[in-house]
Amino acid sequence: MRVSSDRESDGRSTVLAEFGRALSREAHVLAERPESLWQQLHNRLQWEEDPVPWLIEPQMYRRSAPGATPWLRTKTPLRESQALRLTLAGHTGWVEACAISPDSDFVVTASADGTCKIWDRTTGEERTTLTGHIDWVTARAISPDSDFVVTVSQNKTCKIWDAATGQERASLPLSGEGRCVALHPWQPFAACGDSGGGVYLIDLVGIEYGPIIVTAVDLGKGTEPALRCPKCFQSHPLDDAWLGEVIECPTPSCGLSLRVNPFVTRMAMRRH
């Protein structure tokens, strides 16, 4: 009896997990159209392994009977990237912008709810919330060493944050509503623009960058992976010993400290 009970418990856990994944992937649709809950869940769950399709079958027949509310039933599995795994839920307003840190460790989102959030890229868990703006956060940028986040808001401010702690490091007034922001690829220097046509060039005094993060790229076509220094713009064949390590740019006299990501990206080949 204990074995049977354990199997039933495992089966329920599997079913609940499948329903949870389906809800997570449809959260963006259901937020706007909650009445489509059955349609969206059915069109995902009908392709899962037993017993999930068996469990939804009675409901499918009931909702397909004459007089039932019409709904769209897909005849083939949904086509989407297999990389789609997590839905990050927590903002209470529109998400205006998002970015992945140069080391691929975290994701930053900027929202109309007046906050930015930092999420763990692997688990989707919220690490910290950047609170201080009192209006829509319209743009964000992550420093090239992944240590700082810069945001601009409709409350006419630009703020600098510590990415690890969420602590506000500085706040700069703007003449108009903040619209865009960008960071220099290797120096602590920012540029942002506002709704009044103003452009601000900002030296981030007191902010020191650590090693600048770079990623080796495999261009294919028989070439070896290489990395490019953002200071001297020189490309260097990748030494496997560099992966995950801090090195000095191999270009003589450059001197920039680089942190090489432990992975290599590959250029997608275009099909003609």
N, C-alpha and C positions, 0 to 999 in steps of 0.2 A: 504493500500500500504506500509506503514511503517513496518508493521508486516512481510509482505512478503519479503521486502528488508532485514530486520534483519535476517530472516531465511536463505535467500540466502547467506548473509555475513557469518553466522555461518557455513553453508555448505562448503563454499570456505575455511574457516579457518580450518575446520576439514580435508579437502582433502590436503591442503598445509602441515598441521602438519603430516599427514601420509606419504606424500612424503619426508618430512624432516627427519622423523625417519628412513625411508628406506635408504635414502642417507647416514645418519650418520652411520648406521650399516654396510653399504657396502663400507665405505671410504677406508678401508685397501685393498680391492680388486680393487676398481676403481683407486687407486693411481698407481697400477702396470698395470692394464688392463682397461684403460678408454673406450676402444671400446666395453666393455661388459656392458655398462650402461643399455641398454634396458633389457637385459637378467636378470641382478641382480635385477632391480627394479620390473620387472614383477613377478619374482619368490617370491618376498615378498608381493607385493601389491595385487596379485590375491586372497589372503586369507582374506583381510580386508573387513569390512562391506561396504554396498552400501553408497554412489555412486562410491566408488573408483574402484572396478572391472569393473563397467559399463563404466567408463571413459577410461580405458586402453584397453577395448575389441576391438574397431576399429583398434587400432594400432597393437594389437596382430594378428588379421586376416591379416592385410597388411603384417606383417613381417613373416607370415606363408605361404604366397602364393608361388606358384612355381617360382623359380628363385631368391627368397629373400635370403639374407645371413643367413646361418644356425645358430641356437642358441639352447641352452638347456633349455627345459621347465620342471620344476619339477611337479610331480604328487601328491606330498604330501607336507604339510607345512615343512619348514626348522626346524630341530631339534637343539635347542640351549638352553643354560641356560636362564631362565626367568630373571635372575639377570642382564643380559647384557642390559644396558640402555643408556650408554653414550659413545661417541667416543671423546677423547681429541685431538683436532687438534690445532697445533701451531708450532711444530718443523718443520724444513726445511731439516732435515737429518734423517737417521735411528734412531730409539729408541733402545738404547743398553741395557738398564736396567730400571726397575721400582720397586717401593716398596710402601707399605701402612704404614702409621705411626702407632705406637703402640696403639694410641687412636682412630684409624680409622677416623681421621678428615681430612687427606689430603693424596694425592698421589704424589710421587716424580718420575720424569722420567729423564733419562740421555740420551743424544743424540749425534749423530755424527756431529751435527751442532755446537758443542762446548759449549752447554748450558745444564743446568738442569732447569726443570720447576716444580713448586709446584702448584697442582690443588686442588680445593675444591672437596672432595669426593662425596658430595651430588649433587651439581649442575653441576660439570664438568668445572666450570669457572677457568681460570688461575689466581692464586693469585699473583705469582711473578716469575721472571726469574732470575736464578743464572748465571751471566755473569762474565767471568774472565779467564776461560780456553780458549786457542786459538787452540785447537784441540779436537778430539773426547773425550767425557766424557764416560769412559768405565765402571765405577762402581760407586755405591752410597750406603750409609748406613744412617739410621736415628737413632738418639740417643734414648735410652730407656725411656726418658721423653718427647719425641717428640719435643724438643726445638731446636735441631741442626741437620744439614745434613753434611755428609762428602763425598767428591767426589774425584776420581782420574781420570787422563786424559792421553792421549798419549803425551801431551806436558810436561810430566815428572814432574807433580806437584800433590800434595794432598792439597785440600782446605777444610776449615771448614766454614760453613755458619749458620747464624741465620735463623731458619725456618720461623719465623713470618715476618721478614723484608726483607729477602734475602740478608742482608749485609754480606760481607765476613769478617770473624773473624780472619783467619790465612791462610797462604799459605806455604807449606813445599816442598822443592825440592826433587825429586827422581832421582836416577842414570839412570833409564830406564823408558820406557813408563808404566804408571800406568795400572794395570790389574784387581786388586781386592782390596776390603776394607771391614773391619768388625769392629764392636764396641763391647766393653765389655758390658755384660748384666746389670751392675749397677755402674761401675766406669768410669770416663772420660778417657778412654784408647782405642787406636785404633791400628789396624794392617793392613798393606797393602802390596801388592806385585807388582813387576814390571817385565817387559819383559826380563830383564837381570838376573833373578833369585834372585833378592834382596828381602828380607822381612824386613819390618820396623815396629818396636814396638814404639808407640808414646804416651807419656803422654800429654794429652790435658791440658797443663798448662793454667790457667786462665779461663777454662771452668768448671762451676759447674752445676751438674745435679740437677733438681728439683725432686719431688717424682717420683719413677720409676713406670711406668704404667704396671699393671698386669690385666689379664682377667680370670675370673672364668670359669671353664670348667665343663660341665655336661657329665660324662662318661656313663650315662645310667645304665642299669642293676640294678636298684633299689638303686643306690648310690646317695648321695646328691652332688650338685655342690661344687667344691672346687677351691681354688686358691693356686698357688705355688710361694713362695718367691724365686727370682733369686739369693739371697745372701746365705741364709741358706739351700735352696733346700727343705724346709719343706712344705708340703701341709696342708691347713687348710680348714675345712668345711666353706662354705660361709655363712656369716650372711647377710641377705638381707639389713640390715642397712648400710652395707659397699658400696653398689653399688653407683657409682658416687662420692664417698667420698675419702678423703685422710686419711689413717690410718697408724699406726705403725705396722710392722710385729708382729703377735701374739707370735712368738717364743721368749721366754725369752732370753735376751742378744743379740738378732740380731740387733734390732734398726733401720732397714732400713725403710725409709718412702715410702709408696706405695700409688699410686693413682689407685683405682679400677675402671675399666671401668663400665659404667652403664648397660652393657649388659652381657649376658652369652652365651658362645659358646657351641655347642653340638657336641659331637664326632659322626661322621657318622658311622653307622653300616655296616660292610661288609656283602655282600651276598655271600654265598657259593653255 
